């Protein structure tokens, strides 16, 4: 993120071909702005990430409470999310905290039928993470199954907002590097495959890749998939698609690389897990401790400059 903030997207290509255009602009733009205002971009990125992550978690908790009609669900869902193995990305200079905040804001506005607020938040979400498009896709799928005209305003707001963020960023890339799809193409240098019908098979093969196996990611992705199916059955199409689309995006990329970070975008999965553990206090504590220990291990790798998601 700092490299993009310092050099700009057009000059962020490394000698090995890895380019910063593969990343959404929320955090790099924020760090660059902080530097322009005379602040230390690294401290700014760290402080802003933590503030946004905390606010996003709190709003997500309120969303969970409304979904389950249970005030206690807010604390369970929020705690499970923040203890999750890769949740430390909400506290580092990365795009995840922006994604959490804007997605939570979009969901809160969606629940209250505030179309404009939902659309603007969805716009911010897709400027933070490519998985932000899940909001628009979920809303569109939900409306297609219901065909309720009263739902149309908030549906269009999420569709236009989530697509708008992607279009804005791709338009920006077209202007500075001459290729609106440079972001998608750049992912191949970061360990992902070019778009192909075979990518789902490649994703499965990546689980037992001898050079970099992804057994842990596979386990978490399977768990999120099961919770996503549960969300679909109990809450409806919107919540199910919103949970499962980040998983589908991984299968489209040809690898489960960073899968344990990508599933942070499957927020309803944590609501479903909180619901399942509603009356299972001992199991809730056990899962919480397991999550926290795994996060400590990954965080230790991260601060020692090793791959951790």
C-alpha positions as CSV (number, residue, x, y, z in Angstrom):
1,X,0.0,0.0,0.0
2,X,2.8,2.4,0.9
3,X,4.6,1.6,-2.4
4,X,1.5,2.6,-4.4
5,X,0.9,5.7,-2.2
6,X,4.5,6.8,-2.8
7,X,4.9,6.0,-6.5
8,X,1.3,6.1,-7.8
9,X,-0.4,3.3,-9.6
10,X,1.3,4.0,-12.9
11,X,4.8,3.6,-11.4
12,X,4.1,0.7,-9.0
13,X,5.3,-2.2,-11.1
14,X,8.2,-4.2,-9.6
15,X,11.0,-5.8,-11.5
16,X,9.3,-9.2,-11.1
17,X,6.2,-7.8,-12.9
18,X,4.0,-7.5,-9.8
19,X,2.0,-4.3,-10.1
20,X,0.1,-2.2,-7.6
21,X,-2.9,-1.8,-10.0
22,X,-4.0,-5.2,-8.7
23,X,-5.2,-3.5,-5.5
24,X,-8.2,-1.3,-5.0
25,X,-7.4,2.4,-4.2
26,X,-9.0,3.1,-0.8
27,X,-6.0,2.7,1.5
28,X,-3.2,3.8,-1.0
29,X,-5.2,7.0,-1.8
30,X,-5.7,7.7,1.9
31,X,-2.0,7.2,2.7
32,X,-1.0,9.4,-0.2
33,X,-3.4,12.1,1.0
34,X,-2.0,11.9,4.5
35,X,1.5,12.4,3.1
36,X,0.4,15.4,1.0
37,X,-1.0,16.9,4.2
38,X,2.3,16.6,5.9
39,X,1.5,13.5,8.0
40,X,3.5,10.3,8.2
41,X,1.7,8.0,5.8
42,X,2.6,4.8,7.8
43,X,1.2,6.1,11.0
44,X,-1.8,7.5,9.2
45,X,-2.5,4.2,7.6
46,X,-2.2,2.4,10.9
47,X,-4.4,4.8,12.8
48,X,-7.0,5.1,10.1
49,X,-7.2,1.3,9.6
50,X,-7.8,0.7,13.3
51,X,-10.4,3.5,13.6
52,X,-12.3,2.3,10.6
53,X,-12.0,-1.4,11.6
54,X,-13.4,-0.6,15.1
55,X,-16.3,1.4,13.7
56,X,-17.0,-1.2,11.0
57,X,-17.1,-4.0,13.6
58,X,-19.5,-2.1,15.8
59,X,-21.9,-1.4,13.0
60,X,-21.6,-5.0,11.8
61,X,-22.6,-6.0,15.3
62,X,-25.8,-4.0,15.1
63,X,-26.5,-5.5,11.7
64,X,-26.2,-9.0,13.2
65,X,-28.5,-8.0,16.1
66,X,-31.2,-6.9,13.7
67,X,-30.8,-10.0,11.5
68,X,-31.2,-12.4,14.4
69,X,-33.4,-10.2,16.5
70,X,-31.1,-10.8,19.4
71,X,-29.0,-8.1,21.1
72,X,-26.5,-10.7,22.3
73,X,-25.8,-11.7,18.7
74,X,-24.1,-8.4,18.2
75,X,-21.4,-9.2,20.6
76,X,-21.0,-12.9,19.5
77,X,-20.8,-12.0,15.8
78,X,-18.5,-9.1,16.4
79,X,-16.2,-11.1,18.7
80,X,-16.0,-14.0,16.2
81,X,-15.2,-11.6,13.4
82,X,-12.4,-9.8,15.3
83,X,-10.9,-13.1,16.6
84,X,-10.9,-14.7,13.2
85,X,-7.3,-15.8,12.1
86,X,-6.8,-13.0,9.5
87,X,-8.8,-10.3,11.3
88,X,-5.6,-8.5,12.1
89,X,-5.8,-7.1,8.6
90,X,-8.5,-4.8,10.0
91,X,-5.7,-3.2,12.0
92,X,-3.0,-2.8,9.4
93,X,-2.6,-0.4,6.5
94,X,-4.6,-2.5,4.1
95,X,-7.9,-2.2,2.4
96,X,-9.8,-4.6,4.7
97,X,-10.9,-2.1,7.3
98,X,-12.4,0.1,4.5
99,X,-14.2,-2.9,3.2
100,X,-15.6,-3.8,6.6
101,X,-16.8,-0.4,7.4
102,X,-18.5,0.3,4.0
103,X,-20.0,-3.1,3.8
104,X,-21.4,-2.8,7.3
105,X,-22.8,0.7,6.5
106,X,-24.4,-0.6,3.3
107,X,-26.0,-3.5,5.2
108,X,-27.3,-1.2,7.9
109,X,-28.8,1.2,5.4
110,X,-30.2,-1.8,3.4
111,X,-32.0,-3.0,6.6
112,X,-33.5,0.4,7.1
113,X,-34.5,0.8,3.4
114,X,-32.2,3.9,3.1
115,X,-31.4,3.5,-0.6
116,X,-29.1,6.5,-1.0
117,X,-27.0,5.6,2.0
118,X,-26.8,2.0,0.9
119,X,-25.7,3.0,-2.5
120,X,-23.0,5.4,-1.4
121,X,-21.6,2.8,1.1
122,X,-21.6,0.2,-1.6
123,X,-19.6,2.5,-3.8
124,X,-17.0,2.9,-1.0
125,X,-17.0,-0.9,-0.5
126,X,-16.1,-1.6,-4.1
127,X,-13.3,1.0,-4.0
128,X,-11.8,-0.9,-1.1
129,X,-12.2,-4.5,-2.3
130,X,-13.2,-6.3,-5.5
131,X,-15.4,-8.4,-3.3
132,X,-17.5,-5.3,-2.8
133,X,-19.4,-6.1,-5.9
134,X,-21.1,-8.9,-3.9
135,X,-23.5,-6.4,-2.4
136,X,-24.9,-5.4,-5.8
137,X,-25.0,-9.0,-7.1
138,X,-26.7,-10.2,-3.9
139,X,-29.3,-7.4,-4.2
140,X,-30.0,-8.1,-7.8
141,X,-30.4,-11.9,-7.2
142,X,-32.7,-11.2,-4.3
143,X,-34.9,-8.8,-6.3
144,X,-35.1,-11.3,-9.3
145,X,-36.5,-13.9,-6.9
146,X,-39.0,-11.6,-5.3
147,X,-39.9,-9.1,-8.0
148,X,-41.2,-6.6,-5.4
149,X,-41.4,-3.1,-6.7
150,X,-41.0,-1.7,-3.2
151,X,-37.6,-3.3,-3.0
152,X,-36.4,-1.8,-6.3
153,X,-35.0,1.5,-5.0
154,X,-32.6,-0.1,-2.5
155,X,-31.8,-2.8,-5.0
156,X,-30.8,-0.4,-7.7
157,X,-28.8,1.7,-5.2
158,X,-26.7,-1.3,-4.2
159,X,-26.2,-2.5,-7.8
160,X,-25.3,1.0,-9.1
161,X,-23.1,1.8,-6.1
162,X,-21.1,-1.5,-6.0
163,X,-20.7,-1.4,-9.8
164,X,-19.9,2.3,-9.7
165,X,-16.8,1.9,-7.5
166,X,-15.3,-0.7,-9.9
167,X,-16.1,1.4,-13.0
168,X,-14.5,4.5,-11.4
169,X,-11.3,2.6,-10.6
170,X,-11.2,1.0,-14.0
171,X,-11.8,4.3,-15.6
172,X,-9.0,5.8,-13.6
173,X,-6.7,3.0,-14.7
174,X,-7.7,3.5,-18.3
175,X,-6.6,7.2,-17.9
176,X,-3.3,6.6,-16.2
177,X,-2.1,3.3,-17.7
178,X,-4.2,3.0,-20.9
179,X,-6.0,-0.2,-19.9
180,X,-9.2,-0.3,-17.9
181,X,-8.7,-4.0,-17.2
182,X,-5.1,-3.7,-16.0
183,X,-6.2,-4.6,-12.5
184,X,-7.7,-7.9,-13.5
185,X,-4.6,-8.7,-15.7
186,X,-2.2,-7.8,-12.9
187,X,-3.5,-10.5,-10.6
188,X,-1.6,-13.2,-12.7
189,X,1.7,-11.9,-11.3
190,X,0.4,-12.2,-7.8
191,X,-0.2,-16.0,-8.1
192,X,-3.6,-16.1,-9.7
193,X,-4.6,-17.6,-13.0
194,X,-5.9,-15.8,-16.1
195,X,-9.7,-16.1,-16.5
196,X,-10.5,-19.6,-17.8
197,X,-13.2,-22.3,-17.4
198,X,-10.5,-24.5,-15.8
199,X,-9.9,-22.2,-12.9
200,X,-12.3,-24.0,-10.6
201,X,-10.3,-27.1,-11.1
202,X,-7.1,-25.2,-10.6
203,X,-8.5,-23.8,-7.3
204,X,-9.1,-27.4,-6.0
205,X,-5.6,-28.4,-7.2
206,X,-4.1,-25.5,-5.3
207,X,-5.2,-27.1,-2.0
208,X,-2.5,-29.7,-2.3
209,X,0.1,-27.7,-4.2
210,X,3.4,-29.1,-3.0
211,X,5.1,-25.7,-3.2
212,X,2.4,-23.8,-1.2
213,X,-0.5,-26.0,-0.1
214,X,-3.7,-24.3,1.0
215,X,-5.2,-26.8,3.4
216,X,-6.0,-24.2,6.0
217,X,-7.7,-21.9,3.5
218,X,-9.7,-24.9,2.1
219,X,-11.0,-25.7,5.6
220,X,-12.1,-22.1,6.2
221,X,-13.6,-21.8,2.7
222,X,-15.6,-25.0,3.2
223,X,-16.9,-23.7,6.6
224,X,-17.9,-20.4,5.0
225,X,-19.6,-22.2,2.2
226,X,-21.7,-24.3,4.6
227,X,-22.6,-21.1,6.6
228,X,-23.4,-19.4,3.3
229,X,-25.9,-22.1,2.3
230,X,-27.4,-21.9,5.8
231,X,-27.8,-18.1,5.4
232,X,-29.5,-18.6,2.0
233,X,-32.0,-21.1,3.5
234,X,-32.7,-19.2,6.7
235,X,-32.3,-15.5,5.7
236,X,-32.9,-15.5,2.0
237,X,-31.1,-15.1,-1.3
238,X,-29.5,-11.7,-0.4
239,X,-27.6,-13.0,2.6
240,X,-26.7,-16.3,0.9
241,X,-25.3,-14.7,-2.2
242,X,-23.4,-12.1,-0.2
243,X,-21.7,-14.9,1.8
244,X,-20.9,-17.1,-1.2
245,X,-19.8,-14.7,-3.9
246,X,-16.3,-14.1,-2.3
247,X,-15.9,-17.9,-2.4
248,X,-17.0,-18.0,-6.0
249,X,-14.4,-15.2,-6.8
250,X,-11.7,-17.4,-5.4
251,X,-12.7,-20.3,-7.6
252,X,-12.7,-18.0,-10.6
253,X,-9.1,-16.9,-9.7
254,X,-7.6,-20.4,-10.0
255,X,-6.3,-20.6,-6.4
256,X,-7.2,-20.4,-2.7
257,X,-4.2,-18.1,-2.2
258,X,-5.2,-15.6,0.5
259,X,-8.5,-17.4,1.0
260,X,-8.4,-17.0,4.7
261,X,-8.3,-13.2,4.2
262,X,-10.8,-13.1,1.3
263,X,-13.5,-14.8,3.4
264,X,-13.5,-11.8,5.7
265,X,-15.8,-10.3,3.0
266,X,-18.3,-13.1,3.7
267,X,-19.7,-11.2,6.7
268,X,-23.0,-13.0,7.0
269,X,-21.1,-16.2,7.7
270,X,-20.2,-14.7,11.1
271,X,-23.8,-13.9,11.8
272,X,-24.7,-17.5,11.1
273,X,-22.0,-18.8,13.3
274,X,-23.1,-16.5,16.1
275,X,-26.6,-17.9,15.7
276,X,-25.4,-21.5,15.8
277,X,-23.5,-20.8,19.0
278,X,-26.3,-18.9,20.6
279,X,-26.8,-21.5,23.4
280,X,-23.5,-23.3,23.1
281,X,-21.3,-21.2,25.4
282,X,-18.5,-23.8,25.8
283,X,-18.2,-24.3,22.1
284,X,-18.3,-20.6,21.5
285,X,-15.4,-20.1,23.8
286,X,-13.5,-23.0,22.3
287,X,-13.9,-21.6,18.8
288,X,-13.0,-18.1,20.0
289,X,-9.8,-19.4,21.5
290,X,-8.9,-21.4,18.4
291,X,-9.5,-18.4,16.2
292,X,-7.4,-16.1,18.5
293,X,-4.5,-18.6,18.6
294,X,-4.5,-19.0,14.8
295,X,-4.5,-15.2,14.5
296,X,-1.5,-14.9,16.8
297,X,0.4,-17.4,14.7
298,X,-0.4,-15.6,11.4
299,X,0.2,-12.1,13.0
300,X,3.7,-13.3,14.2
301,X,4.5,-14.4,10.6
302,X,3.1,-11.1,9.2
303,X,5.3,-8.9,11.4
304,X,8.3,-11.0,10.5
305,X,7.8,-10.3,6.8
306,X,6.4,-13.8,6.0
307,X,3.3,-14.5,3.9
308,X,0.3,-14.5,6.1
309,X,-2.7,-13.9,3.8
